[in-house]
Amino acid sequence: MFKHIKEDYNLENKRGKFNSNFGFLMVSIGTAVGLGNLWSFPYKMGIGGGFAFLLIYLVMAVFVGYPLMMGEIALGRKTQKAAIDAFEECDRRFKFAGFIEMLVPFCLLCFYCTFGGYVIKYFIANLGTVLGASWGVNGTDAGEFFGTFITSGAPATVYSWIFLGLTVAILICGVAEGLERFSKVAMPVLFVMLLVVVVRSCTLPGAADGIKFMFRPDFSVFAGKGWLKVLGLAGGQMFFSLSLGSAAMIAFGSYLKKDADIEQNSIIIPVADTAVALLSGLAIMPAVFAYGLEPASGPSLLFVSLQSVFNGMGSFGAVFGAFFYLLVFFAAISSSIGMMEGGVAPFTDMAHKKGKKARRPLYIAFISIIALLGSTLVSSDALGSSGFWHPFGLETWLDFFDLLGEGIFMPLGCLIMTIVLGWTRKNYIDDEIASSSPYKTRRFINICLRYIAPVFMSLLVIVQLNSFFGFTTLI
Protein backbone atom coordinates (compact mmCIF):
# COMPACT_ATOMS: atom_id res chain seq x y z
CA MET A 1 0.00 0.00 0.00
CA PHE A 2 2.88 2.31 0.70
CA LYS A 3 3.16 3.97 -2.65
CA HIS A 4 6.02 6.45 -2.62
CA ILE A 5 7.11 5.62 0.94
CA LYS A 6 10.86 5.56 1.32
CA GLU A 7 12.21 2.19 2.29
CA ASP A 8 14.91 3.70 4.44
CA TYR A 9 13.86 5.32 7.67
CA ASN A 10 14.56 8.81 8.87
CA LEU A 11 17.52 8.53 11.22
CA GLU A 12 16.07 10.95 13.75
CA ASN A 13 12.68 9.39 14.33
CA LYS A 14 13.04 6.06 12.49
CA ARG A 15 9.78 6.57 10.63
CA GLY A 16 8.90 6.14 6.99
CA LYS A 17 8.06 9.20 4.91
CA PHE A 18 6.02 9.82 1.80
CA ASN A 19 8.15 11.15 -1.01
CA SER A 20 5.39 13.50 -2.16
CA ASN A 21 1.98 14.82 -1.24
CA PHE A 22 0.61 13.03 -4.31
CA GLY A 23 1.91 9.77 -2.85
CA PHE A 24 0.09 10.51 0.40
CA LEU A 25 -3.14 11.24 -1.49
CA MET A 26 -2.88 8.03 -3.52
CA VAL A 27 -2.40 5.99 -0.34
CA SER A 28 -5.21 7.76 1.52
CA ILE A 29 -7.67 7.73 -1.36
CA GLY A 30 -6.70 4.14 -2.13
CA THR A 31 -7.46 3.20 1.46
CA ALA A 32 -10.78 5.06 1.36
CA VAL A 33 -11.89 4.00 -2.12
CA GLY A 34 -12.43 0.27 -1.82
CA LEU A 35 -15.18 -2.15 -0.97
CA GLY A 36 -16.68 0.44 1.37
CA ASN A 37 -17.73 2.38 -1.74
CA LEU A 38 -18.34 -0.38 -4.24
CA TRP A 39 -19.96 -2.90 -1.93
CA SER A 40 -21.08 -1.43 1.39
CA PHE A 41 -22.45 1.97 0.30
CA PRO A 42 -25.03 0.70 -2.24
CA TYR A 43 -26.48 -2.06 -0.08
CA LYS A 44 -26.69 0.16 3.02
CA MET A 45 -28.35 2.82 0.93
CA GLY A 46 -30.87 0.16 -0.08
CA ILE A 47 -31.56 -0.74 3.53
CA GLY A 48 -31.61 2.94 4.58
CA GLY A 49 -34.29 4.05 2.13
CA GLY A 50 -32.21 5.58 -0.66
CA PHE A 51 -32.31 9.38 -0.55
CA ALA A 52 -32.87 9.51 3.21
CA PHE A 53 -29.65 7.55 3.75
CA LEU A 54 -27.78 9.68 1.20
CA LEU A 55 -28.87 12.93 2.86
CA ILE A 56 -27.66 11.91 6.32
CA TYR A 57 -24.44 10.51 4.84
CA LEU A 58 -23.62 13.80 3.08
CA VAL A 59 -24.45 15.88 6.16
CA MET A 60 -22.19 13.70 8.31
CA ALA A 61 -19.41 13.76 5.69
CA VAL A 62 -19.34 17.59 5.84
CA PHE A 63 -19.84 18.21 9.54
CA VAL A 64 -18.12 15.12 10.95
CA GLY A 65 -16.06 13.38 8.29
CA TYR A 66 -14.11 16.41 7.08
CA PRO A 67 -13.20 17.74 10.56
CA LEU A 68 -12.21 14.29 11.82
CA MET A 69 -10.15 13.60 8.70
CA MET A 70 -8.24 16.82 9.32
CA GLY A 71 -7.93 16.03 13.02
CA GLU A 72 -6.46 12.56 12.47
CA ILE A 73 -4.00 13.63 9.77
CA ALA A 74 -2.86 16.67 11.77
CA LEU A 75 -2.54 14.67 15.00
CA GLY A 76 -0.36 12.11 13.26
CA ARG A 77 1.89 14.67 11.59
CA LYS A 78 2.28 16.84 14.68
CA THR A 79 3.20 13.99 16.99
CA GLN A 80 5.01 11.91 14.34
CA LYS A 81 3.47 8.87 16.00
CA ALA A 82 0.83 6.21 15.38
CA ALA A 83 -2.54 6.15 17.16
CA ILE A 84 -1.60 4.99 20.68
CA ASP A 85 1.42 7.24 21.20
CA ALA A 86 -0.24 10.13 19.33
CA PHE A 87 -3.15 10.19 21.77
CA GLU A 88 -0.75 9.83 24.69
CA GLU A 89 1.34 12.81 23.57
CA CYS A 90 -1.77 14.91 22.98
CA ASP A 91 -3.47 13.99 26.28
CA ARG A 92 -2.18 10.98 28.19
CA ARG A 93 -5.54 10.52 29.92
CA PHE A 94 -6.96 9.37 26.58
CA LYS A 95 -4.22 7.04 25.50
CA PHE A 96 -6.79 4.22 25.62
CA ALA A 97 -8.48 5.76 22.56
CA GLY A 98 -5.43 4.76 20.55
CA PHE A 99 -5.93 1.17 21.63
CA ILE A 100 -9.60 1.35 20.58
CA GLU A 101 -8.60 2.56 17.12
CA MET A 102 -5.91 -0.09 16.90
CA LEU A 103 -8.56 -2.81 17.40
CA VAL A 104 -10.53 -1.68 14.36
CA PRO A 105 -8.29 -3.26 11.67
CA PHE A 106 -8.54 -6.63 13.45
CA CYS A 107 -12.34 -6.49 13.18
CA LEU A 108 -12.63 -5.12 9.66
CA LEU A 109 -10.08 -7.47 8.09
CA CYS A 110 -12.07 -10.46 9.33
CA PHE A 111 -14.82 -9.77 6.79
CA TYR A 112 -12.94 -7.57 4.32
CA CYS A 113 -10.76 -10.50 3.26
CA THR A 114 -13.88 -12.58 2.64
CA PHE A 115 -15.30 -10.01 0.22
CA GLY A 116 -11.88 -9.47 -1.32
CA GLY A 117 -11.95 -13.19 -2.02
CA TYR A 118 -15.38 -12.84 -3.62
CA VAL A 119 -13.96 -10.19 -5.95
CA ILE A 120 -11.10 -12.51 -6.98
CA LYS A 121 -13.61 -15.28 -7.68
CA TYR A 122 -15.75 -13.02 -9.87
CA PHE A 123 -12.71 -11.84 -11.82
CA ILE A 124 -11.71 -15.45 -12.48
CA ALA A 125 -15.28 -16.49 -13.31
CA ASN A 126 -15.74 -13.71 -15.87
CA LEU A 127 -12.32 -14.46 -17.31
CA GLY A 128 -13.40 -18.10 -17.58
CA THR A 129 -16.43 -17.03 -19.61
CA VAL A 130 -14.17 -15.09 -21.97
CA LEU A 131 -12.00 -18.19 -22.44
CA GLY A 132 -15.00 -20.49 -22.78
CA ALA A 133 -13.91 -22.51 -19.72
CA SER A 134 -16.26 -24.62 -17.63
CA TRP A 135 -15.45 -22.56 -14.52
CA GLY A 136 -16.85 -19.36 -16.03
CA VAL A 137 -20.19 -17.68 -15.34
CA ASN A 138 -21.43 -18.94 -18.71
CA GLY A 139 -24.88 -17.37 -18.56
CA THR A 140 -25.78 -18.74 -15.14
CA ASP A 141 -28.35 -16.66 -13.27
CA ALA A 142 -26.40 -14.08 -11.22
CA GLY A 143 -28.29 -14.80 -8.00
CA GLU A 144 -27.90 -18.56 -8.38
CA PHE A 145 -24.19 -18.23 -9.19
CA PHE A 146 -23.55 -16.10 -6.10
CA GLY A 147 -25.55 -18.38 -3.80
CA THR A 148 -23.77 -21.49 -5.05
CA PHE A 149 -20.36 -19.93 -4.55
CA ILE A 150 -20.79 -18.52 -1.03
CA THR A 151 -22.20 -21.86 0.19
CA SER A 152 -19.40 -23.82 -1.47
CA GLY A 153 -17.47 -24.11 1.80
CA ALA A 154 -13.76 -24.54 1.17
CA PRO A 155 -13.55 -22.64 -2.16
CA ALA A 156 -15.01 -19.44 -0.70
CA THR A 157 -12.68 -19.72 2.29
CA VAL A 158 -9.60 -20.36 0.15
CA TYR A 159 -10.29 -17.25 -1.91
CA SER A 160 -10.35 -15.17 1.29
CA TRP A 161 -6.98 -16.68 2.24
CA ILE A 162 -5.57 -15.75 -1.17
CA PHE A 163 -6.69 -12.15 -0.72
CA LEU A 164 -5.17 -12.02 2.76
CA GLY A 165 -1.94 -13.59 1.48
CA LEU A 166 -1.57 -10.97 -1.22
CA THR A 167 -2.14 -8.22 1.33
CA VAL A 168 0.57 -9.65 3.58
CA ALA A 169 3.01 -10.13 0.70
CA ILE A 170 2.80 -6.47 -0.27
CA LEU A 171 3.21 -5.24 3.31
CA ILE A 172 6.24 -7.44 3.96
CA CYS A 173 8.02 -6.87 0.65
CA GLY A 174 7.06 -3.26 0.12
CA VAL A 175 5.45 -1.96 -3.03
CA ALA A 176 7.53 -2.55 -6.13
CA GLU A 177 7.80 0.12 -8.77
CA GLY A 178 5.71 -1.92 -11.18
CA LEU A 179 2.77 -2.12 -8.77
CA GLU A 180 3.15 1.56 -7.88
CA ARG A 181 2.99 2.56 -11.53
CA PHE A 182 0.05 0.24 -12.14
CA SER A 183 -1.83 1.65 -9.14
CA LYS A 184 -1.48 5.18 -10.49
CA VAL A 185 -3.22 3.98 -13.62
CA ALA A 186 -5.62 1.51 -11.97
CA MET A 187 -7.48 4.02 -9.79
CA PRO A 188 -8.29 6.46 -12.64
CA VAL A 189 -9.17 3.56 -14.94
CA LEU A 190 -11.47 2.15 -12.24
CA PHE A 191 -13.19 5.52 -12.15
CA VAL A 192 -13.64 5.50 -15.94
CA MET A 193 -14.87 1.90 -15.92
CA LEU A 194 -17.32 2.77 -13.17
CA LEU A 195 -18.66 5.61 -15.32
CA VAL A 196 -19.22 3.17 -18.18
CA VAL A 197 -21.08 0.78 -15.87
CA VAL A 198 -23.17 3.71 -14.62
CA VAL A 199 -24.14 4.61 -18.19
CA ARG A 200 -25.07 1.01 -18.96
CA SER A 201 -26.96 0.55 -15.70
CA CYS A 202 -28.88 3.81 -16.04
CA THR A 203 -30.00 2.99 -19.60
CA LEU A 204 -31.54 -0.37 -18.70
CA PRO A 205 -35.34 -0.61 -19.03
CA GLY A 206 -36.82 0.25 -15.65
CA ALA A 207 -33.61 1.87 -14.38
CA ALA A 208 -35.37 5.19 -13.75
CA ASP A 209 -36.94 3.79 -10.60
CA GLY A 210 -33.47 3.12 -9.20
CA ILE A 211 -32.38 6.70 -9.90
CA LYS A 212 -35.53 8.00 -8.22
CA PHE A 213 -34.83 5.74 -5.24
CA MET A 214 -31.47 7.46 -4.79
CA PHE A 215 -32.40 11.09 -5.40
CA ARG A 216 -36.14 11.58 -4.97
CA PRO A 217 -36.86 12.91 -1.45
CA ASP A 218 -38.71 10.29 0.55
CA PHE A 219 -38.44 10.42 4.31
CA SER A 220 -40.99 7.73 5.16
CA VAL A 221 -38.11 5.62 6.49
CA PHE A 222 -37.63 8.28 9.22
CA ALA A 223 -41.03 7.47 10.73
CA GLY A 224 -40.94 6.80 14.46
CA LYS A 225 -37.43 5.77 15.44
CA GLY A 226 -36.49 4.90 11.86
CA TRP A 227 -34.25 7.94 11.56
CA LEU A 228 -32.00 6.49 14.25
CA LYS A 229 -31.53 3.32 12.21
CA VAL A 230 -30.64 5.37 9.14
CA LEU A 231 -28.25 7.47 11.24
CA GLY A 232 -26.53 4.29 12.39
CA LEU A 233 -26.22 2.97 8.83
CA ALA A 234 -24.98 6.25 7.34
CA GLY A 235 -22.63 7.04 10.20
CA GLY A 236 -21.09 3.58 10.26
CA GLN A 237 -20.68 3.69 6.48
CA MET A 238 -18.94 7.06 6.63
CA PHE A 239 -16.35 5.79 9.11
CA PHE A 240 -15.81 2.55 7.19
CA SER A 241 -15.51 4.29 3.83
CA LEU A 242 -13.18 7.09 5.00
CA SER A 243 -11.18 4.78 7.32
CA LEU A 244 -11.73 7.19 10.22
CA GLY A 245 -11.14 5.87 13.70
CA SER A 246 -9.14 2.94 12.32
CA ALA A 247 -5.64 4.23 13.23
CA ALA A 248 -4.79 4.34 9.50
CA MET A 249 -5.13 8.09 8.90
CA ILE A 250 -3.15 8.95 12.02
CA ALA A 251 -0.37 6.65 10.80
CA PHE A 252 -0.46 8.16 7.31
CA GLY A 253 -0.38 11.64 8.81
CA SER A 254 2.77 10.74 10.72
CA TYR A 255 4.42 9.81 7.39
CA LEU A 256 3.37 13.08 5.71
CA LYS A 257 5.89 15.80 4.87
CA LYS A 258 5.69 19.02 6.84
CA ASP A 259 5.03 21.19 3.80
CA ALA A 260 1.96 19.22 2.65
CA ASP A 261 -1.35 21.10 2.77
CA ILE A 262 -3.41 19.25 5.38
CA GLU A 263 -6.51 21.39 4.85
CA GLN A 264 -6.57 20.73 1.12
CA ASN A 265 -5.87 17.02 1.51
CA SER A 266 -8.63 16.68 4.10
CA ILE A 267 -11.10 18.03 1.52
CA ILE A 268 -9.84 16.03 -1.46
CA ILE A 269 -9.99 12.62 0.24
CA PRO A 270 -13.68 12.76 1.36
CA VAL A 271 -14.78 14.37 -1.92
CA ALA A 272 -13.06 11.68 -4.02
CA ASP A 273 -14.40 8.96 -1.76
CA THR A 274 -17.97 10.29 -1.84
CA ALA A 275 -17.87 10.69 -5.64
CA VAL A 276 -16.96 7.03 -6.07
CA ALA A 277 -19.63 5.99 -3.56
CA LEU A 278 -22.31 7.91 -5.48
CA LEU A 279 -21.16 6.42 -8.78
CA SER A 280 -21.30 2.97 -7.20
CA GLY A 281 -24.87 3.64 -6.16
CA LEU A 282 -25.72 4.73 -9.70
CA ALA A 283 -24.03 1.62 -11.07
CA ILE A 284 -26.01 -0.73 -8.84
CA MET A 285 -29.38 0.76 -7.84
CA PRO A 286 -30.75 1.28 -11.39
CA ALA A 287 -29.76 -2.32 -12.20
CA VAL A 288 -31.42 -3.55 -9.03
CA PHE A 289 -34.75 -2.04 -10.05
CA ALA A 290 -34.32 -2.95 -13.73
CA TYR A 291 -33.87 -6.62 -12.86
CA GLY A 292 -36.55 -6.63 -10.17
CA LEU A 293 -34.11 -7.23 -7.31
CA GLU A 294 -34.64 -6.10 -3.74
CA PRO A 295 -32.65 -2.89 -2.93
CA ALA A 296 -32.47 -3.93 0.74
CA SER A 297 -31.17 -7.41 -0.08
CA GLY A 298 -27.85 -6.70 1.63
CA PRO A 299 -24.21 -7.52 0.89
CA SER A 300 -24.93 -9.50 -2.30
CA LEU A 301 -25.86 -6.38 -4.30
CA LEU A 302 -22.38 -5.75 -5.72
CA PHE A 303 -22.10 -9.27 -7.04
CA VAL A 304 -25.67 -10.11 -8.04
CA SER A 305 -26.80 -6.83 -9.61
CA LEU A 306 -23.55 -5.93 -11.37
CA GLN A 307 -23.11 -9.46 -12.68
CA SER A 308 -26.67 -9.24 -14.01
CA VAL A 309 -25.64 -6.11 -15.91
CA PHE A 310 -22.58 -7.86 -17.35
CA ASN A 311 -24.65 -10.91 -18.31
CA GLY A 312 -27.01 -8.60 -20.18
CA MET A 313 -24.25 -6.97 -22.22
CA GLY A 314 -23.84 -9.90 -24.59
CA SER A 315 -20.48 -11.38 -25.57
CA PHE A 316 -18.62 -8.25 -24.49
CA GLY A 317 -20.09 -8.41 -20.99
CA ALA A 318 -17.69 -11.05 -19.70
CA VAL A 319 -14.65 -9.08 -20.93
CA PHE A 320 -16.02 -5.97 -19.29
CA GLY A 321 -16.83 -7.88 -16.10
CA ALA A 322 -13.38 -9.46 -15.83
CA PHE A 323 -11.65 -6.12 -16.25
CA PHE A 324 -14.00 -4.36 -13.86
CA TYR A 325 -13.59 -6.93 -11.06
CA LEU A 326 -9.82 -6.87 -11.56
CA LEU A 327 -9.82 -3.13 -10.92
CA VAL A 328 -12.19 -3.56 -7.96
CA PHE A 329 -9.63 -6.01 -6.61
CA PHE A 330 -6.88 -3.39 -6.72
CA ALA A 331 -9.15 -0.88 -5.00
CA ALA A 332 -10.00 -3.49 -2.36
CA ILE A 333 -6.45 -4.61 -1.69
CA SER A 334 -5.21 -1.02 -1.39
CA SER A 335 -7.78 -0.57 1.39
CA SER A 336 -6.89 -3.82 3.13
CA ILE A 337 -3.20 -2.91 3.14
CA GLY A 338 -4.03 0.51 4.55
CA MET A 339 -6.16 -1.06 7.29
CA MET A 340 -3.45 -3.53 8.22
CA GLU A 341 -0.83 -0.78 8.34
CA GLY A 342 -3.06 1.03 10.83
CA GLY A 343 -2.64 -1.98 13.10
CA VAL A 344 1.07 -2.47 12.40
CA ALA A 345 2.20 1.15 12.97
CA PRO A 346 1.47 1.21 16.75
CA PHE A 347 3.54 -1.96 17.24
CA THR A 348 6.41 -0.31 15.36
CA ASP A 349 6.19 2.75 17.61
CA MET A 350 6.21 0.58 20.73
CA ALA A 351 9.43 -1.07 19.59
CA HIS A 352 11.12 2.24 18.79
CA LYS A 353 9.98 3.66 22.12
CA LYS A 354 11.75 0.81 23.89
CA GLY A 355 14.87 1.29 21.79
CA LYS A 356 14.32 -2.00 20.01
CA LYS A 357 14.35 -2.82 16.32
CA ALA A 358 10.88 -2.93 14.78
CA ARG A 359 9.95 -6.41 13.57
CA ARG A 360 7.34 -5.66 10.95
CA PRO A 361 7.04 -9.25 9.68
CA LEU A 362 6.19 -10.41 13.21
CA TYR A 363 3.53 -7.72 13.69
CA ILE A 364 2.04 -8.44 10.27
CA ALA A 365 1.99 -12.16 11.06
CA PHE A 366 0.13 -11.54 14.32
CA ILE A 367 -2.57 -9.43 12.66
CA SER A 368 -2.76 -11.90 9.77
CA ILE A 369 -3.47 -14.84 12.07
CA ILE A 370 -6.42 -12.97 13.58
CA ALA A 371 -7.65 -11.99 10.11
CA LEU A 372 -7.21 -15.57 8.89
CA LEU A 373 -9.33 -16.99 11.70
CA GLY A 374 -11.97 -14.30 11.34
CA SER A 375 -12.22 -14.48 7.55
CA THR A 376 -12.46 -18.28 7.73
CA LEU A 377 -15.40 -17.94 10.11
CA VAL A 378 -17.13 -15.28 7.96
CA SER A 379 -16.55 -17.22 4.72
CA SER A 380 -17.76 -20.48 6.21
CA ASP A 381 -20.83 -18.75 7.60
CA ALA A 382 -21.92 -17.96 4.00
CA LEU A 383 -23.76 -14.76 4.96
CA GLY A 384 -25.79 -16.58 7.58
CA SER A 385 -26.93 -19.54 5.47
CA SER A 386 -24.62 -22.05 7.17
CA GLY A 387 -26.74 -22.49 10.28
CA PHE A 388 -23.91 -21.30 12.56
CA TRP A 389 -24.65 -19.74 15.94
CA HIS A 390 -24.34 -15.94 15.87
CA PRO A 391 -23.74 -13.74 18.94
CA PHE A 392 -26.39 -11.35 20.26
CA GLY A 393 -29.01 -12.75 17.92
CA LEU A 394 -27.34 -11.28 14.82
CA GLU A 395 -27.97 -12.90 11.46
CA THR A 396 -24.36 -13.36 10.35
CA TRP A 397 -20.79 -13.31 11.66
CA LEU A 398 -20.24 -10.49 9.17
CA ASP A 399 -22.74 -8.43 11.17
CA PHE A 400 -20.81 -9.14 14.36
CA PHE A 401 -17.42 -7.98 13.08
CA ASP A 402 -19.04 -5.08 11.19
CA LEU A 403 -20.88 -3.81 14.26
CA LEU A 404 -17.86 -4.26 16.50
CA GLY A 405 -15.40 -2.45 14.22
CA GLU A 406 -17.45 -0.06 12.10
CA GLY A 407 -20.41 0.32 14.43
CA ILE A 408 -18.78 0.72 17.85
CA PHE A 409 -14.98 1.06 17.91
CA MET A 410 -14.68 3.56 15.02
CA PRO A 411 -17.30 6.07 16.23
CA LEU A 412 -16.22 5.60 19.86
CA GLY A 413 -12.59 6.35 18.98
CA CYS A 414 -13.65 9.41 17.01
CA LEU A 415 -15.97 10.56 19.82
CA ILE A 416 -13.01 10.54 22.17
CA MET A 417 -10.97 12.45 19.58
CA THR A 418 -13.61 15.20 19.48
CA ILE A 419 -13.47 15.40 23.28
CA VAL A 420 -9.68 15.74 23.16
CA LEU A 421 -9.33 18.13 20.21
CA GLY A 422 -12.52 20.04 20.95
CA TRP A 423 -12.28 20.34 24.74
CA THR A 424 -9.31 19.04 26.73
CA ARG A 425 -6.67 20.14 24.15
CA LYS A 426 -8.58 22.75 22.21
CA ASN A 427 -6.58 24.28 19.30
CA TYR A 428 -3.88 21.62 19.76
CA ILE A 429 -3.63 20.91 16.03
CA ASP A 430 -4.20 24.48 14.76
CA ASP A 431 -0.52 25.40 14.50
CA GLU A 432 0.28 22.17 12.68
CA ILE A 433 -2.42 22.77 10.05
CA ALA A 434 -1.63 26.48 9.71
CA SER A 435 2.08 25.76 9.17
CA SER A 436 1.37 24.47 5.65
CA SER A 437 -2.20 25.58 4.92
CA PRO A 438 -4.13 28.85 4.73
CA TYR A 439 -6.50 27.16 7.19
CA LYS A 440 -9.51 29.14 6.05
CA THR A 441 -11.87 26.66 7.69
CA ARG A 442 -10.34 27.00 11.16
CA ARG A 443 -13.51 28.41 12.74
CA PHE A 444 -15.71 25.78 11.06
CA ILE A 445 -13.40 22.94 12.16
CA ASN A 446 -13.24 24.13 15.76
CA ILE A 447 -17.04 24.50 15.99
CA CYS A 448 -17.56 21.03 14.49
CA LEU A 449 -15.00 19.33 16.73
CA ARG A 450 -16.29 21.11 19.83
CA TYR A 451 -20.07 20.99 19.38
CA ILE A 452 -21.45 19.30 16.27
CA ALA A 453 -19.34 16.15 15.89
CA PRO A 454 -19.63 15.09 19.57
CA VAL A 455 -23.45 15.18 19.32
CA PHE A 456 -23.46 13.05 16.17
CA MET A 457 -20.88 10.70 17.65
CA SER A 458 -22.77 10.26 20.91
CA LEU A 459 -26.02 9.50 19.09
CA LEU A 460 -24.25 7.08 16.78
CA VAL A 461 -22.55 5.18 19.61
CA ILE A 462 -25.88 4.86 21.45
CA VAL A 463 -27.67 3.63 18.32
CA GLN A 464 -24.95 1.10 17.58
CA LEU A 465 -24.82 -0.16 21.15
CA ASN A 466 -28.57 -0.62 20.98
CA SER A 467 -28.20 -2.62 17.76
CA PHE A 468 -25.38 -4.67 19.22
CA PHE A 469 -26.86 -5.55 22.59
CA GLY A 470 -30.53 -5.38 21.66
CA PHE A 471 -31.62 -2.88 24.30
CA THR A 472 -34.87 -2.18 22.47
CA THR A 473 -36.07 0.21 25.17
CA LEU A 474 -32.96 2.34 24.80
CA ILE A 475 -34.21 4.19 21.74
HELIX and SHEET records of a PDB file:
HELIX    1   1 ASN A   21  ALA A   32  1                                  12    
HELIX    2   2 LEU A   35  LEU A   35  1                                   1    
HELIX    3   3 GLY A   36  SER A   40  3                                   5    
HELIX    4   4 PHE A   41  ILE A   47  1                                   7    
HELIX    5   5 PHE A   51  MET A   60  1                                  10    
HELIX    6   6 ALA A   61  GLY A   65  3                                   5    
HELIX    7   7 TYR A   66  THR A   79  1                                  14    
HELIX    8   8 ALA A   83  CYS A   90  1                                   8    
HELIX    9   9 ARG A   92  PHE A   94  5                                   3    
HELIX   10  10 LYS A   95  LEU A  131  1                                  37    
HELIX   11  11 ALA A  142  ILE A  150  1                                   9    
HELIX   12  12 ALA A  154  CYS A  173  1                                  20    
HELIX   13  13 GLU A  177  CYS A  202  1                                  26    
HELIX   14  14 ALA A  208  PHE A  215  1                                   8    
HELIX   15  15 SER A  220  PHE A  222  5                                   3    
HELIX   16  16 GLY A  226  LEU A  242  1                                  17    
HELIX   17  17 ALA A  248  SER A  254  1                                   7    
HELIX   18  18 ILE A  262  ALA A  290  1                                  29    
HELIX   19  19 LEU A  301  ASN A  311  1                                  11    
HELIX   20  20 SER A  315  LYS A  353  1                                  39    
HELIX   21  21 ARG A  360  ASP A  381  1                                  22    
HELIX   22  22 ALA A  382  GLY A  384  5                                   3    
HELIX   23  23 PRO A  391  GLY A  393  5                                   3    
HELIX   24  24 TRP A  397  ASP A  402  1                                   6    
HELIX   25  25 LEU A  403  PHE A  409  3                                   7    
HELIX   26  26 MET A  410  ILE A  419  1                                  10    
HELIX   27  27 VAL A  420  THR A  424  3                                   5    
HELIX   28  28 ASP A  430  ALA A  434  1                                   5    
HELIX   29  29 ARG A  442  ILE A  447  1                                   6    
HELIX   30  30 CYS A  448  ILE A  452  3                                   5    
HELIX   31  31 ALA A  453  PHE A  469  1                                  17    
END                                                                             
